[in-house]
Structure formats: C-alpha cells, structure tokens
Amino acid sequence: MNQAIQIQDGFEMRDDVMVLTLVVSGLIMYCHVSAIAADDMATFYQAHQFDLEEMISECVENEQWDENGVIHINANAIGA
C-alpha cells in the first residue's frame, strides 16, 4: 500500500514514552517509542531520527498499528 507519510519533526514525552506525530494520507496518527529513559530521549531522537522514520514507514506500509491507530516501536530494536 503506497500512502503519503509525513513525520513531524520533534517528539513529545508522555508517561515515559516518546510520542511522534504522523500524518498518513491526511489522517493524524502517533508512534510510541518505548524503552528510553526520559533524560536520553533527545539524544536518542537525534541519533536515530532517520532509523525511526524508516521503521515507521515500514509499519504504515504493512498496516502494523494497534486498534487505536498507534504504532509501537521498542527503542531496543533500533539501537541494537
């Protein structure tokens, strides 16, 4: 499935989870990235922004999100 994906720059922190905002075919979606300490989020985001974008794109193409439309990524899968 070829969908237009826009990943907004930056992130929010909610309940010790990094939250990225996406626009997918005109709909707002979110990606929750877990397993990152709050103090490390900014550094992790800068170091892995493009890796995150690639993983998010793959998840959208494969329709891998929960019943609320949220994509979940474990940071350990990226930084490994």
C-alpha positions, 0 to 999 in steps of 0.5 A: 500500500503506497500512502503519503507519510509525513513525520513531524519533526520533534517528539513529545514525552508522555508517561515515559514514552516518546510520542511522534506525530504522523500524518498518513494520507491526511489522517493524524496518527502517533508512534510510541517509542518505548524503552528510553529513559526520559533524560536520553530521549533527545539524544536518542531522537537525534541519533536515530531520527532517520532509523525511526522514520524508516521503521515507521514507514515500514509499519504504515506500509504493512498496516502494523498499528494497534486498534487505536491507530498507534504504532509501537516501536521498542527503542531496543530494536533500533539501537541494537 
